Each structure stands twice: as structure tokens, then as C-alpha cells.
Amino acid sequence: MQSFSLDGRSPTETVLDSVADVTGTPATQLPRLYHTIDPDALNRVVGEGVEVSFEYFGTEVTVTGEQVLVQHQVEVDDFGAEVSC
């Protein structure tokens, strides 16, 4: 799991940059975040101290008031071996 500080940026902006970094995909090529979660609502509730977790582009994302945590989702194949998404 990788941690990214908000550093004065909005939670949604940090989510996009963080997922782009973890997946090696340019942020401009990621699917629209609003297909997964309402960006305005995310910014609002995180600003109120709520922690939010959701799946986005093959990752598990957790947003707190101070940081974004991003982890690749792990799948298990038919033989029980972990397969990274």
C-alpha cells in the first residue's frame, strides 16, 4: 500500500494522481472518477473528517483528511496463487 499526502490539494485531485502513480497510467487516461464516486461529495465529506474507501481502476483507495492510501487489488487464480490486477 502506498501513501500520498494531500499537500493542500483536493482529495479527488490527489486520488487521480495517486492511482496514476501506482498503476503507471497517466492521470488523463484514467476513467472518469465520477463513474465510481461523486467527486464533490468526496471532497466535502473528507473535509468533514470522514474516511472513505472505494475501488477504482484496479486499486483499493482510502481517503482521509490528510492522505490517500492506494493498493493494487489482488486476485487469486484457480490454483490459489495471487494475481495482481
C-alpha positions, 0 to 999 in steps of 0.5 A, a space after each residue: 500500500 502506498 501513501 500520498 499526502 494531500 499537500 493542500 490539494 483536493 482529495 479527488 485531485 490527489 486520488 487521480 494522481 495517486 492511482 496514476 502513480 501506482 498503476 503507471 497510467 497517466 492521470 488523463 487516461 484514467 476513467 472518469 472518477 465520477 463513474 465510481 464516486 461523486 467527486 464533490 461529495 468526496 471532497 466535502 465529506 473528507 473535509 468533514 473528517 470522514 474516511 472513505 474507501 472505494 475501488 477504482 481502476 484496479 486499486 483499493 483507495 482510502 481517503 482521509 483528511 490528510 492522505 490517500 492510501 492506494 493498493 493494487 487489488 489482488 486476485 487469486 487464480 484457480 490454483 490459489 496463487 495471487 494475481 495482481 490486477 
